[in-house]
Structures are given as C-alpha cells and as structure tokens.
Amino acid sequence: MADSGTYVYAVARDVGRPHPAGLTGVAGTPVWTIERAGLVAYVSTVPLDQFGEEPLRRSLEDLDWVGKTARAHHHVVEVVAETAATAPIRLVTVYSSQEQVGELLERRHDDFVTLLSHVTGRKEWGVKAYAQQAAEAAGAEGGDAPEADSPGIAYLKRRQASLRGREDAWRRAAAQAERIHTSLAAVAVASRRHRPQDPSLSGRDEWMLLNGAYLVDDERGDEFAAVLDTLRGQGIDVELTGPWAPYSFTTLDLDLDAGDPESRDGG
C-alpha cells in the first residue's frame, strides 16, 4: 500500500508557466504541478499516516490542526491566483496517486475550462454586515410600565415591549442588509449569500445579518468598494475583505468526486 498521497490545492490553465519555486504547502511539503489536457493542478506529496482517511478523521477534530492546514492551503491558492485564473480545490482533497489527478484533469476538462472562463479577470470580495443586538437597539427593558400596575404585571409589560422592540429592530436591520446585498450584487458578475457566522467564529457579539461573496470584474473593484461605502451607517457595520481567489464560485460548483467515489484517500 502506498505511504503517500497527492494533495491538490488548485487547478488553472496550462500556459507554460514555471513551477512555483520555493512554494510550500500543508505540512511544509513543496508544491509542484501536474499537467494534463491543457490544465495544470498544483499539488504536493503528503504522508498518508497524516492525510489518509483515518488519520484525517482524527485531525479534523483538532481545530489548531485545521486552522494551520487551512492557512497553508489558502496561501498556495492565493499565490497561484496572483498570476492566473484559478479554481481552488476544497481543503484536504487527497488522491492516492498523481496519475489519478491527471485522470481527473482529463475527465473533468470541460467543467474546469467552463469554470476558469467564468472567473478569468475577476476576483471574489467578501462582505459581512453586523447590527446591534436587539436588546441594545430596542432598549433592554422596553421602557417603564405604568405605576398603577403590580410589579408582576409591570414586568410582563416591559418584557413584551422589549420583545416587540427586538423584532422591530431585527426587521429593520434585515431589510437594510437586503438592500446592501442587492446593491452590491448589481455591480458583481455573480453573488452568493453564505450562512451568517456564529459569534464564536466571527469574533463579534453583534448580529451578523449578511455574509456575502461577490465575484467582481477586476476593473470594477474600486467601483464595488465605493458602492459599499455609500451603504454604511443606519445602525449597520459593514466589513469588506478581499480581493480573493474565487472560492465561492468554483469549489461549490464542482463536485470533484462525481463518478469516482473511490478516487481519494483523504477527506
């Protein structure tokens, strides 16, 4: 049984560019390329005692390992994307041999070409919109109850007013986030709304109302940022990140395992 596998980071068109000299990927392994059918896959050789199916299952439960691996993976993708339209491959995609990677390039050639044509000359921008917590926006107690009420009735009235205030604040903030998304999508070639992140992931206490990704023509990047600037305020805090390789518009649209469920040893 082979003791190593082929880790795949990204696919691009083969235009005769040299290998990425000195570029290292996950686990400090050097990155090299496999060319086939006019395409090139950026890969590295990884030990299966770390990246085989069972070791990966254990490693993916270690958040420190996942974070370190993800940073190394994305670094390779971003370096490749600086010089060519790139289709990033999902994290820890490991094939049992380089020949299987070559077969992948041949078998999915048309899919890759279509995808790469779609992202050529374009980058992904990320936009996150946050709103104040409803209790802060609406007032935690919802105002004072009439003095004639008993303490219990007064509490219930304050509670009801607070809940109504939360709901109203949420509706206003969600409507504003929808306007932001619609305005940005009009500038972009394509857009996707990802699930809002939990505060434990976003690192912020506020509601995340929008977690959007936008594929934007390179020449319209400044326009996109300018439109976003006009949408700030009104109780909404907006974060802009990028430009990035088009992760949201490549890996989500291409199932690398279709028709070949046993092609990978890794996760």
Residue frames relative to the residue before (quaternion, step in Angstrom):
aa qw qx qy qz dx dy dz
M 1.0000 0.0000 0.0000 0.0000 0.00 0.00 0.00
A 0.5099 -0.6575 0.4557 0.3163 3.59 -0.87 0.89
D 0.3135 -0.7642 0.5363 0.1736 3.55 -1.08 0.76
S 0.7355 0.3110 -0.2253 0.5582 3.59 1.27 0.20
G 0.1966 -0.7647 0.6029 0.1145 3.53 -1.27 0.48
T 0.4501 -0.6695 0.5227 0.2755 3.55 -1.34 0.14
Y 0.2184 -0.7880 0.5714 0.0696 3.53 -0.49 1.30
V 0.1806 -0.8068 0.5585 0.0681 3.60 -0.76 1.06
Y 0.2302 -0.7967 0.5511 0.0926 3.57 -0.85 1.06
A 0.8017 -0.1289 0.1788 0.5556 3.56 0.78 -1.04
V 0.2303 -0.7367 0.6185 0.1469 3.53 -1.35 0.37
A 0.0162 0.7779 -0.6274 0.0324 3.56 -1.05 0.85
R 0.6222 -0.4954 0.4185 0.4385 3.56 -1.29 0.01
D 0.3981 -0.6930 0.5474 0.2481 3.56 -1.11 0.69
V 0.0585 0.8083 -0.5792 0.0883 3.57 -0.31 1.28
G 0.6441 -0.5769 0.3079 0.3968 3.56 1.19 0.57
R 0.3827 0.7214 -0.5025 0.2839 3.60 1.16 0.34
P 0.5535 -0.6217 0.4282 0.3519 3.63 -1.06 0.61
H 0.6283 -0.5152 0.4146 0.4098 3.51 -1.27 0.37
P 0.5438 -0.6245 0.4401 0.3474 3.61 -1.10 0.57
A 0.2530 -0.8136 0.5070 0.1306 3.56 0.04 1.30
G 0.8531 0.1699 -0.1342 0.4746 3.54 -0.94 0.94
L 0.5125 0.6447 -0.4280 0.3722 3.61 1.23 0.02
T 0.1015 -0.7940 0.5980 0.0419 3.56 -0.85 0.97
G 0.2735 -0.7817 0.5463 0.1254 3.53 -1.14 0.71
V 0.8278 -0.1579 0.1284 0.5227 3.56 -1.06 -0.75
A 0.8398 0.1366 -0.1426 0.5056 3.54 -1.16 0.75
G 0.6100 -0.6007 0.3362 0.3925 3.58 1.19 0.56
T 0.4299 0.7177 -0.4536 0.3072 3.60 1.22 0.35
P 0.5031 -0.6609 0.4578 0.3170 3.64 -0.98 0.76
V 0.3817 -0.7187 0.5431 0.2070 3.54 -1.11 0.80
W 0.0259 0.7734 -0.6327 0.0310 3.55 -1.02 0.85
T 0.4360 -0.7239 0.4831 0.2292 3.59 -1.23 0.04
I 0.1919 -0.7200 0.6535 0.1335 3.51 -1.36 0.51
E 0.1429 -0.8056 0.5729 0.0490 3.59 -0.67 1.13
R 0.2090 0.7579 -0.5980 0.1559 3.55 -0.95 0.90
A 0.8722 0.0655 -0.0488 0.4822 3.56 -1.09 0.81
G 0.7017 -0.4805 0.2688 0.4522 3.56 1.02 0.80
L 0.6557 0.4553 -0.3077 0.5178 3.57 1.30 0.23
V 0.1791 -0.7664 0.6049 0.1209 3.54 -1.26 0.38
A 0.1905 -0.7626 0.6108 0.0954 3.55 -0.96 0.96
Y 0.2844 -0.7367 0.5921 0.1606 3.55 -0.98 0.91
V 0.0442 0.8316 -0.5363 0.1374 3.52 -0.50 1.27
S 0.0751 -0.7458 0.6446 0.1503 3.52 -1.38 -0.06
T 0.4716 -0.6562 0.5117 0.2919 3.56 -1.26 0.46
V 0.0463 -0.8186 0.5719 -0.0249 3.57 -0.69 1.12
P 0.5108 -0.6488 0.4638 0.3210 3.60 -1.09 0.64
L 0.4327 -0.7217 0.4793 0.2494 3.56 -0.88 0.91
D 0.5509 0.5749 -0.4285 0.4271 3.60 1.19 -0.11
Q 0.6987 0.3631 -0.2690 0.5546 3.58 1.34 -0.04
F 0.8093 0.2750 -0.1070 0.5079 3.58 1.01 -0.84
G 0.4121 0.6644 -0.5017 0.3701 3.57 1.17 0.44
E 0.7432 -0.4509 0.2560 0.4229 3.56 -1.27 0.31
E 0.7230 0.4379 -0.2672 0.4627 3.60 0.74 -0.98
P 0.6623 0.4811 -0.3327 0.4683 3.66 0.83 -0.81
L 0.6391 0.5262 -0.3341 0.4506 3.60 1.01 -0.75
R 0.6185 0.5514 -0.3554 0.4325 3.55 0.97 -0.78
R 0.6719 0.4683 -0.2917 0.4941 3.57 1.03 -0.77
S 0.6730 0.5223 -0.3049 0.4258 3.59 0.89 -0.93
L 0.6505 0.5403 -0.3195 0.4275 3.57 1.04 -0.76
E 0.6070 0.5237 -0.3596 0.4774 3.58 1.28 -0.09
D 0.6251 0.5059 -0.3200 0.5009 3.57 1.35 -0.19
L 0.3244 -0.7914 0.4839 0.1851 3.60 -0.22 1.26
D 0.6110 0.5401 -0.3608 0.4526 3.61 1.05 -0.62
W 0.6533 0.5008 -0.3101 0.4757 3.57 0.97 -0.86
V 0.6504 0.5162 -0.3204 0.4559 3.57 0.91 -0.89
G 0.6656 0.5096 -0.3098 0.4487 3.59 0.90 -0.89
K 0.6642 0.4995 -0.3007 0.4680 3.57 0.91 -0.90
T 0.6656 0.4962 -0.2989 0.4707 3.57 0.94 -0.87
A 0.6501 0.5198 -0.3179 0.4539 3.59 0.95 -0.85
R 0.6511 0.5108 -0.3262 0.4570 3.61 0.94 -0.81
A 0.6596 0.4964 -0.3116 0.4705 3.58 0.96 -0.81
H 0.6346 0.5337 -0.3179 0.4598 3.57 1.00 -0.87
H 0.7166 0.4541 -0.2640 0.4589 3.57 0.75 -1.04
H 0.5796 0.5683 -0.3833 0.4406 3.62 1.10 -0.55
V 0.6515 0.5014 -0.3181 0.4721 3.59 0.93 -0.86
V 0.6557 0.5163 -0.3172 0.4504 3.58 0.87 -0.93
E 0.6823 0.4881 -0.3016 0.4530 3.61 0.86 -0.89
V 0.6227 0.5236 -0.3474 0.4663 3.60 1.01 -0.69
V 0.6572 0.4942 -0.3089 0.4780 3.59 0.92 -0.87
A 0.6876 0.5083 -0.2846 0.4333 3.59 0.91 -0.93
E 0.5458 0.6202 -0.4043 0.3924 3.61 1.18 -0.30
T 0.7937 0.3117 -0.1427 0.5026 3.58 1.10 -0.62
A 0.8126 0.1288 -0.0539 0.5658 3.62 1.18 -0.23
A 0.5703 -0.5319 0.4850 0.3957 3.54 -1.27 0.42
T 0.0875 -0.8440 0.5267 -0.0512 3.54 -0.69 1.15
A 0.2095 -0.7319 0.6340 0.1358 3.53 -1.13 0.76
P 0.2535 -0.7776 0.5530 0.1588 3.62 -0.27 1.18
I 0.2926 -0.7297 0.5925 0.1760 3.55 -1.13 0.72
R 0.5894 -0.6150 0.3816 0.3589 3.57 -0.98 0.79
L 0.6814 -0.5284 0.3474 0.3684 3.51 -1.25 0.63
V 0.8687 0.0460 -0.1012 0.4827 3.53 -1.20 0.86
T 0.2727 0.6990 -0.5930 0.2923 3.53 0.64 1.21
V 0.0406 0.8222 -0.5567 0.1114 3.56 -0.36 1.29
Y 0.1701 -0.7730 0.6068 0.0735 3.56 -0.83 1.08
S 0.5844 -0.6306 0.3931 0.3259 3.54 -1.13 0.63
S 0.8086 0.0434 -0.0222 0.5863 3.61 1.19 -0.39
Q 0.5897 -0.5675 0.4275 0.3841 3.55 -1.23 0.38
E 0.5741 0.5822 -0.3831 0.4297 3.59 1.15 -0.50
Q 0.6396 0.5171 -0.3364 0.4586 3.58 0.99 -0.72
V 0.6135 0.5256 -0.3496 0.4746 3.58 1.09 -0.64
G 0.6384 0.5192 -0.3248 0.4663 3.59 0.98 -0.80
E 0.6451 0.5104 -0.3167 0.4723 3.56 1.01 -0.81
L 0.6023 0.5532 -0.3509 0.4561 3.58 1.08 -0.70
L 0.6614 0.5091 -0.3121 0.4538 3.59 0.89 -0.91
E 0.6661 0.4804 -0.3056 0.4818 3.58 1.02 -0.71
R 0.6994 0.4965 -0.2795 0.4316 3.57 0.82 -1.01
R 0.7837 0.2812 -0.1437 0.5349 3.59 0.98 -0.81
H 0.1933 0.8336 -0.4991 0.1366 3.58 1.23 0.47
D 0.7085 0.4665 -0.2822 0.4481 3.58 0.70 -1.03
D 0.6233 0.5384 -0.3385 0.4551 3.58 1.04 -0.75
F 0.6745 0.4912 -0.2959 0.4650 3.56 0.91 -0.92
V 0.6531 0.5169 -0.3248 0.4481 3.58 0.90 -0.86
T 0.6481 0.5114 -0.3145 0.4685 3.58 0.95 -0.87
L 0.6690 0.5050 -0.2906 0.4615 3.54 0.92 -0.93
L 0.6829 0.4846 -0.2904 0.4631 3.59 0.86 -0.94
S 0.6101 0.5358 -0.3541 0.4641 3.60 1.07 -0.66
H 0.6523 0.5373 -0.3118 0.4343 3.57 1.04 -0.80
V 0.7708 0.3631 -0.1947 0.4860 3.61 0.98 -0.77
T 0.4387 0.7000 -0.4681 0.3139 3.62 1.21 -0.08
G 0.8306 0.1570 -0.1455 0.5141 3.56 -0.86 1.00
R 0.6783 0.4402 -0.2766 0.5193 3.56 1.25 0.38
K 0.1537 -0.7720 0.6105 0.0883 3.54 -1.24 0.56
E 0.4472 -0.6665 0.5250 0.2830 3.54 -1.28 0.37
W 0.1189 -0.7529 0.6443 0.0618 3.53 -1.09 0.87
G 0.2428 -0.7681 0.5767 0.1358 3.56 -1.05 0.78
V 0.0513 -0.7870 0.6147 0.0087 3.57 -1.00 0.84
K 0.0390 -0.7688 0.6383 -0.0005 3.54 -0.90 1.03
A 0.1205 -0.7872 0.6034 0.0418 3.57 -0.92 0.95
Y 0.1129 -0.7995 0.5898 0.0121 3.54 -0.88 1.05
A 0.1524 -0.7616 0.6217 0.1011 3.57 -1.21 0.59
Q 0.6250 -0.5134 0.4181 0.4135 3.54 -1.26 0.34
Q 0.5845 -0.5327 0.4623 0.4012 3.52 -1.23 0.45
A 0.5780 -0.6227 0.3917 0.3532 3.58 -0.93 0.82
A 0.6322 0.5417 -0.3502 0.4292 3.57 0.97 -0.75
E 0.6610 0.4838 -0.3056 0.4853 3.57 1.06 -0.72
A 0.6830 0.5004 -0.2916 0.4450 3.55 0.95 -0.90
A 0.7697 0.3736 -0.1889 0.4819 3.56 0.95 -0.86
G 0.5185 -0.5940 0.4430 0.4267 3.57 1.23 -0.42
A 0.4660 -0.7398 0.4028 0.2707 3.55 -0.47 1.22
E 0.7787 0.3271 -0.1825 0.5032 3.59 0.99 -0.73
G 0.4239 -0.7377 0.4470 0.2763 3.60 1.23 -0.11
G 0.6999 -0.4664 0.2797 0.4630 3.61 1.11 0.55
D 0.5941 -0.5866 0.4247 0.3501 3.55 -1.31 0.20
A 0.3852 -0.6949 0.5588 0.2374 3.56 -1.13 0.71
P 0.6439 -0.5161 0.3799 0.4179 3.60 -1.15 0.45
E 0.5530 -0.6482 0.4185 0.3144 3.56 -1.00 0.89
A 0.6047 0.5945 -0.3575 0.3913 3.62 1.12 -0.59
D 0.5997 0.5797 -0.3672 0.4118 3.58 1.16 -0.48
S 0.5324 -0.5881 0.4955 0.3539 3.54 -1.23 0.52
P 0.6710 -0.4992 0.3414 0.4290 3.64 -1.16 0.40
G 0.6632 0.5112 -0.3176 0.4449 3.60 0.97 -0.81
I 0.6649 0.4830 -0.2993 0.4848 3.58 0.92 -0.89
A 0.6366 0.5358 -0.3312 0.4449 3.58 0.96 -0.82
Y 0.6448 0.5210 -0.3190 0.4593 3.56 1.00 -0.84
L 0.6621 0.5105 -0.3087 0.4536 3.58 0.91 -0.93
K 0.6513 0.5074 -0.3220 0.4634 3.58 1.00 -0.78
R 0.6447 0.5054 -0.3274 0.4709 3.56 0.99 -0.80
R 0.6406 0.5323 -0.3172 0.4535 3.56 1.03 -0.83
Q 0.6620 0.5014 -0.3031 0.4673 3.58 0.92 -0.88
A 0.6567 0.5022 -0.3121 0.4681 3.57 0.97 -0.85
S 0.6315 0.5303 -0.3308 0.4588 3.57 1.05 -0.75
L 0.6664 0.4972 -0.3082 0.4623 3.59 0.93 -0.87
R 0.6323 0.5105 -0.3350 0.4768 3.59 1.01 -0.78
G 0.6450 0.5227 -0.3229 0.4544 3.57 1.00 -0.79
R 0.6204 0.5346 -0.3360 0.4651 3.58 1.04 -0.77
E 0.6769 0.4998 -0.2950 0.4528 3.56 0.83 -1.00
D 0.6597 0.4972 -0.3158 0.4668 3.59 0.94 -0.85
A 0.6528 0.5120 -0.3158 0.4604 3.58 0.95 -0.87
W 0.6454 0.5224 -0.3190 0.4570 3.58 1.00 -0.83
R 0.6641 0.5031 -0.3159 0.4539 3.58 0.87 -0.89
R 0.6580 0.5019 -0.3203 0.4609 3.60 0.92 -0.83
A 0.6779 0.4877 -0.2965 0.4634 3.58 0.91 -0.91
A 0.6532 0.5091 -0.3216 0.4591 3.59 0.96 -0.83
A 0.6351 0.5197 -0.3319 0.4652 3.60 1.02 -0.73
Q 0.6496 0.5073 -0.3173 0.4689 3.57 1.02 -0.78
A 0.6356 0.5195 -0.3228 0.4710 3.59 1.01 -0.79
E 0.6306 0.5254 -0.3311 0.4655 3.58 1.03 -0.75
R 0.6435 0.5085 -0.3259 0.4703 3.59 1.00 -0.77
I 0.6208 0.5347 -0.3398 0.4617 3.59 1.03 -0.76
H 0.6764 0.4971 -0.2979 0.4547 3.56 0.84 -0.98
T 0.6644 0.5106 -0.3111 0.4485 3.59 0.88 -0.90
S 0.6655 0.5048 -0.3054 0.4572 3.59 0.94 -0.85
L 0.6843 0.4745 -0.2874 0.4733 3.59 0.96 -0.85
A 0.6333 0.5389 -0.3312 0.4460 3.59 1.01 -0.78
A 0.6081 0.5624 -0.3530 0.4350 3.58 1.14 -0.57
V 0.6757 0.4588 -0.2880 0.5000 3.61 1.17 -0.53
A 0.6838 0.5077 -0.2761 0.4454 3.57 1.09 -0.73
V 0.5412 -0.5894 0.4941 0.3400 3.53 -1.34 0.35
A 0.7778 -0.0498 0.0601 0.6236 3.56 1.10 -0.76
S 0.0925 -0.7976 0.5945 0.0435 3.56 -1.19 0.48
R 0.0842 -0.7704 0.6298 0.0522 3.53 -1.26 0.52
R 0.2296 -0.7467 0.6069 0.1460 3.55 -1.08 0.76
H 0.2092 -0.7783 0.5835 0.0999 3.53 -0.58 1.20
R 0.6401 -0.5092 0.3999 0.4136 3.54 -1.27 0.31
P 0.5125 -0.6374 0.4658 0.3378 3.64 -0.90 0.82
Q 0.4534 -0.7051 0.4803 0.2581 3.55 -1.00 0.82
D 0.5219 -0.5980 0.5134 0.3264 3.51 -1.22 0.60
P 0.6191 -0.5661 0.3813 0.3883 3.63 -1.04 0.63
S 0.6072 0.5643 -0.3626 0.4259 3.60 1.08 -0.59
L 0.6974 0.4214 -0.2599 0.5181 3.58 1.22 -0.48
S 0.6966 0.4701 -0.2819 0.4630 3.59 0.95 -0.83
G 0.3636 -0.7476 0.4816 0.2774 3.57 1.15 -0.57
R 0.6702 0.4526 -0.2889 0.5124 3.58 1.28 0.27
D 0.4723 -0.6911 0.4767 0.2685 3.55 -1.13 0.66
E 0.5919 0.6058 -0.3710 0.3807 3.59 1.13 -0.57
W 0.6137 -0.5066 0.4520 0.4030 3.53 -1.33 0.29
M 0.2300 -0.7058 0.6422 0.1912 3.56 -1.09 0.69
L 0.1829 -0.8239 0.5331 0.0597 3.56 -0.44 1.24
L 0.7956 0.1198 -0.0311 0.5931 3.56 1.15 -0.65
N 0.0213 0.7495 -0.6610 0.0291 3.54 -1.00 0.94
G 0.1228 0.8578 -0.4785 0.1421 3.53 0.39 1.30
A 0.1736 -0.7380 0.6414 0.1176 3.52 -1.29 0.52
Y 0.0855 -0.8137 0.5746 -0.0227 3.56 -0.90 1.00
L 0.2590 -0.7490 0.5953 0.1324 3.54 -0.86 1.05
V 0.0138 -0.8410 0.5346 -0.0820 3.55 -0.39 1.28
D 0.5164 -0.6148 0.4981 0.3274 3.57 -1.04 0.81
D 0.5946 -0.6080 0.3885 0.3547 3.58 -0.95 0.87
E 0.7003 0.4796 -0.2806 0.4481 3.58 0.92 -0.87
R 0.7006 0.4377 -0.2764 0.4910 3.61 1.23 -0.15
G 0.3423 0.7689 -0.4815 0.2445 3.58 1.26 0.22
D 0.6686 0.4858 -0.3030 0.4744 3.60 0.92 -0.88
E 0.6308 0.5294 -0.3306 0.4610 3.58 1.03 -0.77
F 0.6312 0.5388 -0.3275 0.4517 3.56 0.98 -0.85
A 0.6771 0.4838 -0.2915 0.4717 3.59 0.90 -0.95
A 0.6424 0.5261 -0.3267 0.4515 3.60 1.02 -0.77
V 0.6332 0.5132 -0.3336 0.4737 3.60 0.98 -0.79
L 0.6396 0.5297 -0.3290 0.4495 3.57 0.95 -0.83
D 0.6312 0.5490 -0.3349 0.4336 3.59 0.97 -0.81
T 0.6634 0.5070 -0.3124 0.4531 3.59 1.04 -0.70
L 0.6846 0.4961 -0.2715 0.4599 3.58 1.25 -0.37
R 0.4835 0.6720 -0.4379 0.3504 3.58 1.23 0.01
G 0.6744 0.4966 -0.3634 0.4082 3.55 -1.27 0.34
Q 0.6987 0.4721 -0.3558 0.4029 3.54 -1.34 -0.34
G 0.7182 -0.4647 0.2470 0.4553 3.55 0.99 0.89
I 0.6339 0.5017 -0.3239 0.4915 3.58 1.29 0.17
D 0.1719 -0.7532 0.6273 0.0978 3.56 -0.96 0.93
V 0.1288 -0.8238 0.5518 0.0194 3.58 -0.64 1.14
E 0.1490 -0.7698 0.6169 0.0682 3.56 -1.01 0.92
L 0.1353 -0.7748 0.6149 0.0570 3.58 -0.96 0.94
T 0.0015 0.7892 -0.6139 0.0171 3.58 -0.88 0.95
G 0.5648 0.5840 -0.4527 0.3674 3.54 -1.18 0.58
P 0.5512 0.0101 -0.7710 -0.3188 1.42 -2.46 -0.36
W 0.2332 -0.7702 0.5863 0.0929 3.51 -1.21 0.74
A 0.6041 -0.4482 0.4758 0.4559 3.49 -1.38 -0.02
P 0.5486 -0.6846 0.3794 0.2938 3.61 -0.99 0.78
Y 0.0707 -0.8441 0.5314 0.0148 3.59 0.61 1.15
S 0.7225 0.4744 -0.2614 0.4296 3.58 0.80 -0.99
F 0.7424 0.3964 -0.2017 0.5011 3.59 1.21 -0.37
T 0.6873 0.4178 -0.2938 0.5165 3.57 1.23 0.36
T 0.7697 0.3750 -0.2292 0.4630 3.59 0.37 -1.16
L 0.6559 0.5114 -0.3261 0.4493 3.61 1.05 -0.60
D 0.7094 0.4632 -0.2527 0.4673 3.59 1.17 -0.49
L 0.7524 0.3610 -0.1875 0.5181 3.59 1.21 -0.28
D 0.1919 -0.7773 0.5931 0.0848 3.58 -0.52 1.21
L 0.2772 -0.8137 0.4889 0.1482 3.57 -0.17 1.28
D 0.6938 0.4880 -0.2878 0.4446 3.57 1.15 -0.45
A 0.4077 0.7333 -0.4720 0.2705 3.59 1.23 -0.11
G 0.8377 0.1612 -0.1380 0.5032 3.54 -0.81 1.01
D 0.7788 0.2298 -0.1384 0.5670 3.60 1.23 -0.05
P 0.0216 -0.8734 0.4863 0.0125 3.58 0.66 1.08
E 0.7202 0.4188 -0.2654 0.4853 3.60 1.16 -0.33
S 0.3863 0.7708 -0.4483 0.2359 3.59 1.22 0.28
R 0.7665 0.3460 -0.1949 0.5048 3.58 1.10 -0.54
D 0.3421 -0.6945 0.5876 0.2353 3.53 -1.25 0.58
G 0.7190 0.4513 -0.2429 0.4695 3.55 1.13 -0.64
G 0.6843 -0.5019 0.3556 0.3916 3.50 -1.40 -0.09
